Amino acid sequence: MQIEVRVIAGASRCEVFPLNEERTSLRVKLTCPALERRANRQLCEILSKYFGVPKKYVRITLGEHSQHKRIEVTQPFSP
């Protein structure tokens, strides 16, 4: 699943706001500053909890150095 995310780094608390009903577009507030990829790491951690998957299944595919990012969330394989 591909998700469009707008990140607001350095906020007073972490929050996730869905911008549509399918949860394919989100606004995410993060407490970490956008330095040394700290905000990106926190973003992946927050989204893994939000979607209920381990962190290794959430990755940034576009916008590593931007507020507008494309995130890929994959489901763990279950036989």
N, C-alpha and C positions, 0 to 999 in steps of 0.2 A: 504494500500500500504506500502510495506517495502522498506526502502531506506538505502543504505550503505553510510556513511558519514566519511570523514577524516577531522578532526577539527584542525585548526591552531589558537591557542589562543594567545592573546597579539599582534595581528597585528596592523598596523597603521590605518586600516579602515575595515569595514565589507564588505565582498564580498561572493557571491555564484557562484561557477563554476560547471556547469554540466559536468560530465565526459563521459556521453553517451546520445544518443538522447532521450531515454525513461525517463530521469531524475531519474533513480533508483540508480545512483551512483553520489555523489557530493563531492566537496571539498569546505569547508566553512572556511573563515577567520573571526575571531572575535576579537574585541578590548578588551574584558574583559580577565583578567588573569584566569588561571585554578585554582583558589582558591575558597574554600567554595561554590562550585557549581555555581559560577557566570557565567562561560562560558557555562555551560549546560542550564541555564535559558535563556541566550542570544541566544543560538543556537535554542531553541524551539521558541523563539520570531521571529527570522529571518526566520526560515522555515515556520512559520505560515503565515507570509506576502508573502513569495515566492510562496507558494501553495494556498494562498487565503482562508485559513480556520482559525477559532478562535484558540487561543493558547491551549485550553483544548483538541483539537483533534490531537495534536502533542506530542508524548512521546518517551523517550529513552527506548528501550527494551533490548539493550545489549551494554556494553561498557561505563557504567556510569563514570568510572575512567580511560578511555583510549582515545587516539586520534581517534581510529577507533571505530565508533559507528553504531548501527543499530537503525533506527528511524521508528516508525510506524505513518503514517498519515492516519486518518480516515476522511470520509466525514460526515458532519452533516446530520442527517436524515430529509428528506423532504417528507411529505406525498403526 
